[in-house]
Amino acid sequence: MKIIRINQSENGGSQFSDHDWTLEEGSFTPPSPAGYATTPEMRAEGVLMMHHPAGYGDDWHTAPAIVLGTVLRGAVRIQTSDMDTRILQAGGQFLACDLKGKGHRMFEVNDGPYDLALVVLKETPGEEAFLQ
């Protein structure tokens, strides 16, 4: 499972890095049969759903906390301060870790609305959460 990470850069900006979640044999829902995989468990503080209407643009901002986001509907274009841009479709995930500096910005794609599920994490997932 792929995820993009929005990181703080040393110059006060932001940049992307691409990762794959580390997956292990699932044991989260016993007595479900074997055959599924899960990430390591992450501690969360809260969950919210966010709707962005058509025409909405989210200018430069930092993440208010470490946020794990999943696109539920539509598509979103995310841009970091180094002007790198990624487009995430429904099912795409991002981890916003840019808590200081210029941050990132987000825009709709194709003049359409998009919905996000946001999980506010207690801490940044460790390197063991990602394939090396």
N, C-alpha and C positions, 0 to 999 in steps of 0.2 A: 504494500500500500504506500503510495507516494504522498509526500507532503512538502510544501515549500515553507521556508522559515524566513521571516523578516527580522533581520538582525540590526543592531546598532553598529555603526562603523566607528573606527577610531577618530575620524574627522568630524564627528557630530551628525553624520548622516545615517542613511540606512542602506542595506543591501540584501539581496536574496541569497539563500543557499538551498540546494535541492537535497532531499533526504528520502529514505524509505524507512518506515517503521520497522523495528525489530518485532517479529511475531513469534509466539510460542504456542505450543499445543494448548487449545482452549480447555479450561476447567471452570469457567465462570457460571455455567448454568446446569449443574448436575440435576437430574440424571440424563441430560442431553447426550446423544451419542458422540463419540470422538469424531474428529474430522474437521473441526473448525480451529481457527487460530485467533489469538488476541495480542494486543500490545501489552507491555507492562502496565499495571494500574497507575493512574495519575490522580493526585488529590486535587479536588476542585472546591472552589468557594461558592460558585453560583453558575447558573445557566440562564441565558436569555435568547429569545428569538428576535431577529431584527428584519424589518421590511424596508426596502428602499424603493420608492416609486419611480416610474419612468421619468427621466429628466433630472434625477438627483445626482449631484456630484459631491463627493466628500473630499474637501481640500486637505492640505498637509496637516497631519496630526500624528501624535504618538499613541501607542496602545496605553490604555489606562492601567493595565495590569497584563500579565502574561495571558494571552487569549488564544485558545484553540478554536478556529473557525471552520465550519463546513458549509459550502454553498448548497442550499436546499432546492432552489429554483432559480432559473435564469443563468446569467453569467456576469462576472465582475472582472474588471481590469484593475489590477493593483500596480502601482508604480512606486519605486523606491527613489531616494534622493539622488542616486547615481543615474537616474532616468531609465533603469532597467524596468521592463514591464512584463507582467505575466497575466494571462487570462485564465480564470478558473471557471469551469462549467459546473453544473449540478453534480455533486459528489466530490468535488475538489476540496482539498483541505489546506489551511495555512496556520502557521503558528506565529503570532505577532509578539516579538520579543524586543521591539524598539521602544523602550520606555522613556528615553530622553533624546534630545536632539531634534532634528527636522521631522523625522517620522516618515510616513508614507501617505499616499492618497489613493482613493478608490472611486471608480466610475462604472456606470452601467455599460453594457455592451448592446449594440443594435437597438438603442432607444427602448429597452425593455426593463421592467422591474426585476429586482433580485432579492432573494430571501437568504438570510444566514442564520445558522445555529451557532451561538457563541458560548464557549465554556471558559469561565474565568478560573485559571489554575492557581493553586497556592504557590507553586514554584515552577521554574523552567524544567522540563524533562531533561534528565541527565543524558550523557552521550550513549549510555547503554540502551536508551529508548530507540536509537537509530542504528541501522546497519552501518558498519564501518567500511 
